[in-house]
């Protein structure tokens, strides 16, 4: 599915950008060609004026000058003195032929009312374009009669220049489209990759959740089936098992709902002033009997100086501490030690949960915050499901804080939480009170 989407997005983006590029290129090409034609016509007009000025000022025409002028300006000329062609025409016949000059004379007479066989008391000239030529026709009065001139400037070089420019623009556009296609391929791939990863994580989440729900459900079904044939004392034991597994399913469903709310951005926190030292003491008092039952030692460390109240959701921070304590109690062996601690500096509050258990390898320190992750996948009988740390990270991020894992001195793991004293929490400006 994602591969097909990748191809479709690549093709679509390439087509759209290519159409825009082609339209802009055609506009630029039109402007450039207009400029070339305008400059070419302007140059021809200037050269034609130079011819007229020279013819008006000279009583005799030099064959050398006419030959040099034709080569310099790239023109072909026909000059008649009192209707008779100059001897220069016979020495240097034009490649175009008489028909083109006759056609130019006809257009000059019919369209612009300038007759090459006519008479004028002043110099008259017209400039126009005829098929593949720029044309200048002129009548120049002289003491000995009338001098008529037809100048032809072939547009073959102009057309060649325009075609070369079109070709270069076309090649540039093709290379640009190719580059856009390659860019679109990698760019759309980069866009789709998070979607693909999210889809894969969602699939894995559903698979893991189904597996986790199946285990307690199977135990409940087996216990119900066994209760039908069990005696009163055994039935009570099965009821206890059912209650325990039902609670386990309830905790799992609650965790999944919390993560669903986080994914939907509906995981809310209510910020208010909270005394973190009091919160740690309450958490200690709640868990001290539980750790003692498991033959674990629980300590709490508080700063000697007064702790300023923190603007946070106290119930959510308490939930995070409970998740970290539950996690520590699951992995710390008997006679182990768990320590709750609170520190503060000018900018942050720092809470930590440290244990002397087996610790977490460096390569797994980021993975433990993934959903349904267990550092030891063989421990399927644990009360937690691999969702707690993920929920804890979501809560801390909502508080604009951080949670990270460090190696505890002497072995073990230390979960360190940093909460800012000032900042934004869930869109509300929060401020510490001193």
ABEGO torsion letter per residue (X at the ends): XAAAAAAAAAAAAAAAAAAAAAAAAAAAAAAAAAAAAAAAAAAAAAAAAAAAAAAAABABBBAAAAAAAAAAAGBBBBBBBGGBBBAAAAABBBAAEAAAAAAAAAAAAAAAGBBAABBBABBBBBBBBBEABBBBBBBBBBAAEBBBBBBBBBAAAAAAAAAAAAAAAAAAAAAAAAAAAAAAAAAAAAAAAAAAAAAAAAAAAAAAAAAAAAAAAAAAAAAAAAAAABBAAAAAAAAAAAAAAAAAAAAAAAAAAAAAAAAAGABBBBBBBBBAAAAAAAAAAAAAAAAAAAGBBBBBBBBABBBBBBBBBAAAAAAAAAAAAAAAAAABBBGBBBBBBBBBBAABBBBBBBBABAEBBAAAAAAAABBGBBABAABAABABAGAAAAAAAAAAAAAGBBBBBBBBBGEEBBBBBBBBABEBBGGBBBBBBX
